[in-house]
Structure formats: C-alpha cells, structure tokens
Amino acid sequence: MSHIGASIELAPKQVIESQDLPGLFPTGSRVYITDIGTDTVDTLTAAAKRVSDLGYKPVPHFACRRLTTRTALETRIRRSAQEAGVTDVLVIGGGLDRPAGDFNSTMQVLETGFFDRYGITEMGVAGHPEGSPEFSEAVAMEALRLKKNFGERTGAKLRVVTQFGFDAERFIAWAEGLREAGVDLPVHLGVAGPAKITTLIKYAAMCGVGNSITFLKKNAFALTALATTHSPEGVVGPIERHVLDNPPSNIKQVHVFPFGGIKKASEWLVERGSWPSSEPSSGNVNASVTAPVAAVQ
C-alpha cells in the first residue's frame, strides 16, 4: 500500500439528489449514510439503494438512542438488506441525553440479533479519540471491549470508526493505544475533506467536537487564515506516513467528512492517490450541497 484508503460520508438527501454521484467514487467504495433522526425509513432505504445501484457499498448509520421500537429497528434493517443489499452498517450511540425509544446503548441494538438475521456481517462502531462529555475514557474503552467480544462471539466483522478531528498525532496515539487496552480491531480515522476553516468550525460545533475547534483556531494563526481553505493533507499525511512506517498498525484507512462538497473531497482523494481515478461524472450539478451534520457519536 502506497497510500491510505478512504471511505466517505453523505447525508441521505445528498445521496438521493446529487447528479454528481455516478462514477464519482471508485467502485466498491464504502459510502456511509448519516441518520440524524429526521429521515423516514423510506428515505434511508432509497438512499442506500441508490448507493448500491451506483456500484458503491452502502453503510447506513443506526443511531441507537434515536431509534424507537424493536419492531421499527427490525423493519429498517430488513428493508436495508432486502431492498438495498446492505451488508455493512455503522452502529453509534446517537448523542441524545435520553433515549427516544427502546434503546440506550449500541450493545442493546447489537444484541437484538437483527443484523445477523438479515445477513449484515460487517459493522462499524464509534471511537472517540478526543474523549466525550458523555462518558469517561475508561467507560469508552470498556464499551469497545464489549463490542470486540460481541464480534468474536457472533462472527460479525467489527471495526472502529471515529469522529473527525485535526490533531493527527493525538488520533494516531489513541488508535495505537487501543491494542494495549485489549481492543485489537481495525481503526478508520475520521478526517474532514477540503473546506473553508469557517465551515469546519461550524460543523465541529454542531458535532460537539470542542477540542477540534480549539485546535483549529490555535493553528489558524491569524484571522485572515479563517477565510482560507483547510487542506486535509496536514492530517492525513502524518497518518499515512505512520501506517506505512508501521505495517502492523491497526489504523487501516481514513473516513472522510466532505464538509466542503463531495466533488471537492473526491477530487482530493484521487489527486492524493487514496482513490484510483474514475470515469468523469455524468452530472453537472454543484456537489457542495449541505454536508452531513450527524457524524460518529
């Protein structure tokens, strides 16, 4: 591997409406589909089906504390699998203070057995390199150990996917520390694609990654820099070099949040070598529609 690979995250509306998507990503690319609790099952299923129809791999989010009933969860999983060919999901907490329905943790959703029942064999679970205001680092690590054990028990293929951030060294140290804590799962580190600094600060605030905001502002140096475009290379470059220098690393790829637009993110990934060059897009609609707000929580 000469370059670290990448997945990308889109909102359901982007997936359904963007005319740029055909041929924009390499065939088989993981396309994560956000769930912020406002889209219907019909919309989420249609988004996953379009991703699949375009030759990419749909990875719908299941935000546990935003889910309602066990029946609704099973219906959504069944439709994802049967109508959109979903075999891979991201199961996250969902970030609400109190659950909207029957579930208050990722483990409760995993233990329903619904994913296994409908042939979903790959799962991402959330990692928090910058910590979380909701729980301590010890609690977070114990939760990851439980999920790792669940994967071993059931044969599900688990990986850890993180929120986006800008401090590469911190993310690397956190990822490599997982193995020492008994969590030897593959790690996909979240990074923001090319975007204006002001845009990133806005999304960082919405997604609750306060440390990232501080890091961004501290490293912007001058107010004039806030108007400039953030180059993700300052984050991805060190991660990639670390992985190339340390082949046993459990960091396997990056997960891109395209806050500056999906076309711009795709062009950057092709240019840097993480994605092979693909066929030109058939559409001409500007891809910088609203970026997904719900990230890994």
NORCORBEL-V264584 format. One record per residue. N is the residue number from 1. SS is DSSP state (H for helix, E for strand, C for the rest). OMEGA is omega in radians with two decimals (none if undefined). NEAR is the number of other C-alpha atoms within 10 Angstrom. Layout:
n=N ss=SS omega=OMEGA near=NEAR
n=N ss=SS omega=OMEGA near=NEAR
This chain:
n=1 ss=C omega=3.10 near=9
n=2 ss=C omega=3.11 near=10
n=3 ss=C omega=3.13 near=17
n=4 ss=C omega=-3.13 near=21
n=5 ss=E omega=-3.06 near=18
n=6 ss=E omega=2.92 near=21
n=7 ss=E omega=-3.10 near=22
n=8 ss=E omega=-3.08 near=23
n=9 ss=E omega=-3.14 near=28
n=10 ss=E omega=3.01 near=26
n=11 ss=C omega=-3.12 near=24
n=12 ss=H omega=-3.12 near=25
n=13 ss=H omega=3.09 near=19
n=14 ss=H omega=-3.08 near=21
n=15 ss=H omega=-3.05 near=22
n=16 ss=H omega=-2.97 near=17
n=17 ss=H omega=-3.02 near=14
n=18 ss=C omega=3.08 near=17
n=19 ss=C omega=3.12 near=16
n=20 ss=C omega=-2.97 near=20
n=21 ss=C omega=-3.11 near=22
n=22 ss=C omega=3.09 near=21
n=23 ss=C omega=-3.06 near=17
n=24 ss=C omega=-3.14 near=21
n=25 ss=C omega=3.05 near=29
n=26 ss=C omega=3.09 near=17
n=27 ss=C omega=3.10 near=15
n=28 ss=C omega=3.13 near=14
n=29 ss=C omega=3.04 near=18
n=30 ss=E omega=3.06 near=22
n=31 ss=E omega=3.13 near=24
n=32 ss=E omega=-3.10 near=27
n=33 ss=E omega=-3.02 near=29
n=34 ss=C omega=3.07 near=24
n=35 ss=C omega=3.13 near=24
n=36 ss=C omega=3.02 near=18
n=37 ss=C omega=-3.10 near=16
n=38 ss=C omega=-3.12 near=8
n=39 ss=C omega=3.12 near=14
n=40 ss=C omega=3.07 near=12
n=41 ss=H omega=3.10 near=17
n=42 ss=H omega=-3.12 near=11
n=43 ss=H omega=-3.12 near=14
n=44 ss=H omega=3.13 near=24
n=45 ss=H omega=3.14 near=26
n=46 ss=H omega=3.12 near=20
n=47 ss=H omega=3.13 near=25
n=48 ss=H omega=-3.14 near=28
n=49 ss=H omega=3.14 near=24
n=50 ss=H omega=3.10 near=20
n=51 ss=H omega=-3.13 near=28
n=52 ss=H omega=-3.13 near=21
n=53 ss=H omega=-3.14 near=14
n=54 ss=C omega=3.09 near=16
n=55 ss=C omega=3.08 near=16
n=56 ss=C omega=-3.11 near=21
n=57 ss=E omega=-3.12 near=24
n=58 ss=E omega=3.09 near=28
n=59 ss=E omega=-3.13 near=28
n=60 ss=E omega=3.03 near=28
n=61 ss=E omega=2.92 near=25
n=62 ss=E omega=-3.09 near=25
n=63 ss=E omega=-2.88 near=26
n=64 ss=H omega=-3.07 near=26
n=65 ss=H omega=3.06 near=23
n=66 ss=H omega=-3.13 near=23
n=67 ss=C omega=-3.11 near=21
n=68 ss=C omega=-3.06 near=15
n=69 ss=C omega=3.07 near=13
n=70 ss=H omega=-3.13 near=15
n=71 ss=H omega=3.13 near=9
n=72 ss=H omega=3.11 near=12
n=73 ss=H omega=-3.11 near=19
n=74 ss=H omega=3.12 near=17
n=75 ss=H omega=-3.10 near=14
n=76 ss=H omega=3.12 near=19
n=77 ss=H omega=-3.14 near=26
n=78 ss=H omega=-3.12 near=21
n=79 ss=H omega=3.10 near=20
n=80 ss=H omega=-3.09 near=28
n=81 ss=H omega=-3.00 near=20
n=82 ss=H omega=-3.08 near=15
n=83 ss=H omega=-3.05 near=14
n=84 ss=H omega=3.09 near=21
n=85 ss=C omega=-3.10 near=20
n=86 ss=C omega=3.05 near=26
n=87 ss=C omega=-3.02 near=21
n=88 ss=E omega=-3.11 near=24
n=89 ss=E omega=2.96 near=23
n=90 ss=E omega=-3.10 near=22
n=91 ss=E omega=-3.06 near=24
n=92 ss=E omega=-3.13 near=25
n=93 ss=C omega=3.11 near=22
n=94 ss=C omega=2.91 near=25
n=95 ss=C omega=3.11 near=20
n=96 ss=C omega=3.09 near=14
n=97 ss=C omega=3.08 near=9
n=98 ss=C omega=-3.07 near=10
n=99 ss=C omega=3.10 near=17
n=100 ss=C omega=-3.06 near=15
n=101 ss=C omega=-2.98 near=13
n=102 ss=C omega=-2.96 near=16
n=103 ss=C omega=3.04 near=20
n=104 ss=C omega=3.10 near=21
n=105 ss=C omega=3.10 near=17
n=106 ss=H omega=-3.10 near=20
n=107 ss=H omega=3.13 near=19
n=108 ss=H omega=3.14 near=12
n=109 ss=H omega=3.12 near=23
n=110 ss=H omega=-3.05 near=17
n=111 ss=C omega=3.07 near=12
n=112 ss=C omega=-3.11 near=13
n=113 ss=C omega=-3.08 near=12
n=114 ss=H omega=-3.12 near=18
n=115 ss=H omega=3.14 near=23
n=116 ss=H omega=-3.09 near=17
n=117 ss=H omega=-3.08 near=12
n=118 ss=C omega=2.96 near=17
n=119 ss=C omega=3.10 near=17
n=120 ss=C omega=-2.96 near=20
n=121 ss=C omega=-3.14 near=18
n=122 ss=E omega=-3.09 near=19
n=123 ss=E omega=2.94 near=21
n=124 ss=E omega=3.02 near=22
n=125 ss=E omega=-2.98 near=25
n=126 ss=E omega=2.98 near=24
n=127 ss=E omega=-3.03 near=27
n=128 ss=C omega=-3.12 near=23
n=129 ss=C omega=-3.12 near=20
n=130 ss=C omega=-3.09 near=19
n=131 ss=C omega=-3.14 near=14
n=132 ss=E omega=3.08 near=15
n=133 ss=C omega=-3.05 near=10
n=134 ss=C omega=-3.09 near=12
n=135 ss=E omega=-3.13 near=9
n=136 ss=C omega=3.11 near=10
n=137 ss=H omega=3.14 near=15
n=138 ss=H omega=3.12 near=10
n=139 ss=H omega=3.14 near=11
n=140 ss=H omega=-3.12 near=17
n=141 ss=H omega=3.11 near=17
n=142 ss=H omega=3.10 near=14
n=143 ss=H omega=3.11 near=18
n=144 ss=H omega=3.09 near=24
n=145 ss=H omega=3.12 near=18
n=146 ss=H omega=-3.13 near=14
n=147 ss=H omega=3.07 near=22
n=148 ss=H omega=3.13 near=21
n=149 ss=H omega=3.09 near=14
n=150 ss=H omega=3.13 near=17
n=151 ss=H omega=-3.14 near=19
n=152 ss=H omega=-3.09 near=12
n=153 ss=H omega=-2.98 near=9
n=154 ss=H omega=-3.08 near=12
n=155 ss=C omega=3.08 near=12
n=156 ss=C omega=-3.12 near=18
n=157 ss=E omega=-3.06 near=17
n=158 ss=E omega=3.00 near=23
n=159 ss=E omega=3.11 near=24
n=160 ss=E omega=3.13 near=24
n=161 ss=E omega=-3.03 near=25
n=162 ss=E omega=2.94 near=25
n=163 ss=E omega=3.12 near=25
n=164 ss=E omega=3.09 near=25
n=165 ss=C omega=-3.01 near=25
n=166 ss=C omega=-3.11 near=21
n=167 ss=C omega=-3.03 near=19
n=168 ss=H omega=-3.08 near=19
n=169 ss=H omega=3.13 near=13
n=170 ss=H omega=-3.14 near=12
n=171 ss=H omega=3.13 near=22
n=172 ss=H omega=-3.12 near=20
n=173 ss=H omega=3.13 near=11
n=174 ss=H omega=-3.10 near=16
n=175 ss=H omega=-3.12 near=26
n=176 ss=H omega=3.10 near=17
n=177 ss=H omega=-3.12 near=14
n=178 ss=H omega=-3.09 near=19
n=179 ss=H omega=3.12 near=14
n=180 ss=H omega=-3.14 near=9
n=181 ss=C omega=3.08 near=13
n=182 ss=C omega=3.13 near=13
n=183 ss=C omega=-3.08 near=21
n=184 ss=C omega=3.10 near=19
n=185 ss=C omega=3.04 near=21
n=186 ss=E omega=-3.13 near=20
n=187 ss=E omega=3.03 near=26
n=188 ss=E omega=-3.03 near=25
n=189 ss=E omega=-3.13 near=27
n=190 ss=E omega=3.08 near=29
n=191 ss=E omega=3.06 near=24
n=192 ss=E omega=3.07 near=27
n=193 ss=C omega=-3.13 near=27
n=194 ss=C omega=-3.13 near=25
n=195 ss=E omega=3.06 near=21
n=196 ss=E omega=-3.14 near=17
n=197 ss=H omega=-3.13 near=20
n=198 ss=H omega=3.09 near=17
n=199 ss=H omega=-3.12 near=16
n=200 ss=H omega=3.14 near=23
n=201 ss=H omega=3.12 near=19
n=202 ss=H omega=-3.12 near=13
n=203 ss=H omega=3.10 near=19
n=204 ss=H omega=3.11 near=23
n=205 ss=H omega=-3.14 near=13
n=206 ss=H omega=-3.07 near=13
n=207 ss=H omega=3.05 near=17
n=208 ss=C omega=3.12 near=16
n=209 ss=C omega=-3.05 near=21
n=210 ss=H omega=3.14 near=17
n=211 ss=H omega=3.13 near=15
n=212 ss=H omega=3.12 near=19
n=213 ss=H omega=3.13 near=20
n=214 ss=H omega=-3.12 near=14
n=215 ss=H omega=3.13 near=13
n=216 ss=H omega=-3.08 near=21
n=217 ss=H omega=-3.13 near=16
n=218 ss=H omega=-3.07 near=10
n=219 ss=H omega=3.08 near=12
n=220 ss=H omega=3.06 near=16
n=221 ss=C omega=-3.09 near=10
n=222 ss=C omega=-3.13 near=10
n=223 ss=H omega=-3.14 near=9
n=224 ss=H omega=-3.13 near=8
n=225 ss=H omega=-3.12 near=15
n=226 ss=H omega=3.13 near=19
n=227 ss=H omega=-3.08 near=13
n=228 ss=C omega=3.14 near=13
n=229 ss=E omega=3.08 near=15
n=230 ss=E omega=3.02 near=21
n=231 ss=C omega=-3.11 near=15
n=232 ss=C omega=-3.05 near=18
n=233 ss=H omega=3.12 near=16
n=234 ss=H omega=3.09 near=12
n=235 ss=H omega=-3.04 near=18
n=236 ss=H omega=-3.13 near=24
n=237 ss=H omega=3.13 near=14
n=238 ss=H omega=3.11 near=15
n=239 ss=H omega=-3.13 near=22
n=240 ss=H omega=3.13 near=23
n=241 ss=H omega=3.12 near=13
n=242 ss=H omega=-3.12 near=16
n=243 ss=H omega=3.14 near=20
n=244 ss=H omega=3.14 near=15
n=245 ss=H omega=-3.09 near=10
n=246 ss=C omega=-3.07 near=11
n=247 ss=C omega=3.13 near=11
n=248 ss=C omega=-3.09 near=10
n=249 ss=C omega=3.08 near=17
n=250 ss=C omega=3.01 near=22
n=251 ss=E omega=-3.04 near=23
n=252 ss=E omega=3.10 near=19
n=253 ss=E omega=3.05 near=22
n=254 ss=E omega=3.12 near=24
n=255 ss=E omega=-2.93 near=24
n=256 ss=E omega=3.03 near=27
n=257 ss=E omega=-2.97 near=26
n=258 ss=C omega=-3.06 near=23
n=259 ss=C omega=3.12 near=25
n=260 ss=C omega=3.14 near=23
n=261 ss=C omega=-3.04 near=19
n=262 ss=H omega=-3.13 near=29
n=263 ss=H omega=-3.14 near=18
n=264 ss=H omega=3.13 near=16
n=265 ss=H omega=-3.13 near=23
n=266 ss=H omega=3.14 near=24
n=267 ss=H omega=3.12 near=17
n=268 ss=H omega=-3.12 near=18
n=269 ss=H omega=3.08 near=24
n=270 ss=H omega=-3.10 near=16
n=271 ss=H omega=-3.10 near=12
n=272 ss=H omega=3.08 near=15
n=273 ss=C omega=3.11 near=14
n=274 ss=C omega=3.08 near=20
n=275 ss=C omega=3.02 near=20
n=276 ss=C omega=3.10 near=14
n=277 ss=C omega=-3.12 near=16
n=278 ss=C omega=-3.13 near=15
n=279 ss=C omega=3.09 near=11
n=280 ss=C omega=3.12 near=11
n=281 ss=C omega=-3.14 near=14
n=282 ss=C omega=-3.07 near=12
n=283 ss=C omega=3.09 near=14
n=284 ss=C omega=3.12 near=9
n=285 ss=C omega=3.11 near=12
n=286 ss=C omega=-3.04 near=12
n=287 ss=C omega=-3.05 near=20
n=288 ss=C omega=3.02 near=17
n=289 ss=C omega=-3.02 near=16
n=290 ss=C omega=-3.14 near=15
n=291 ss=C omega=-3.13 near=20
n=292 ss=C omega=3.13 near=20
n=293 ss=C omega=-3.08 near=19
n=294 ss=C omega=3.09 near=22
n=295 ss=C omega=-3.11 near=28
n=296 ss=C omega=-3.13 near=24
n=297 ss=C omega=none near=22
